[in-house]
Amino acid sequence: MEDKIVSQGIPMHARMIHSQKGQFILSVDRANLNKELLTEAETYPNMKMNFDHKLKDWSPETGLMTFTRLDGSHDQIQADLIVGCDGAFSSIRKQFLRRSRFNYSQTYIPHGYMELTMPPVNGEFAMKPNYLHIWPRNTL
């Protein structure tokens, strides 16, 4: 999966924090990441995907998860592997936080995040490629 995702990423060489040669952050299209993960998951014959389920409880010892569906009913599912790709307000992360001795910290940035797609101009990038372009708001 790493090769599929990384090959679609765009190296961002311009940033101040890591100035060593060969280091970069990788800009990855979230829609493509989700598509690739789902496509790969579908290749496994024992895979069953459940959408519109909200995780309510999870036991890491047994792999038993309890979900609530949109209609209010509950499902219990046993899994050997759980992949949590559910974002900033992750239900999987919340389950880990309930465990003792789980070391974790999270800080939210004070501004929003938006991913933009800019079409090429005359066949060229609309902005200089391989740079992380940031537009700060309400600050000097």
C-alpha positions, 0 to 999 in steps of 0.5 A: 500500500505504501508504494501505491500511496507514495507514488501518487504523492508530491514531495514538498521540499520547501519548509524550514523545519527540516533543511537536510537534503533528501528530506521532505513531507509528502502531500497525499490526496486524501480522496486517492488515499481513501480510494486506494485503501478501499480498493486494496481491502476489497481484494481480500476474500474475507473482507467485509466493509460496513459503512454507516456504523459508529464505533461505540466500544472495542476490546483490543484483547479480543478484537470485539467491536460494538457498533451503532447503525443509523437506525439505532440497532447494534452490531458486534464484529470480531476482527484480527486487524482494525485499521483506523482511518477516521480522521481528527475526531477518531473513534478508534483513538477515543477507544485507545484513550480509555486504556491505562498507560496509553501515552497520547497527545493531540493539539488542534491548529487554531485555523481550518484546513482546506485542500485545493485543486488548481488546474494547470495554466497553459499545460503548466502548474498554476503555482510553483510545484513541490512547495507547500503553499500556505495562506495564513488568515487573520494574522500578520 
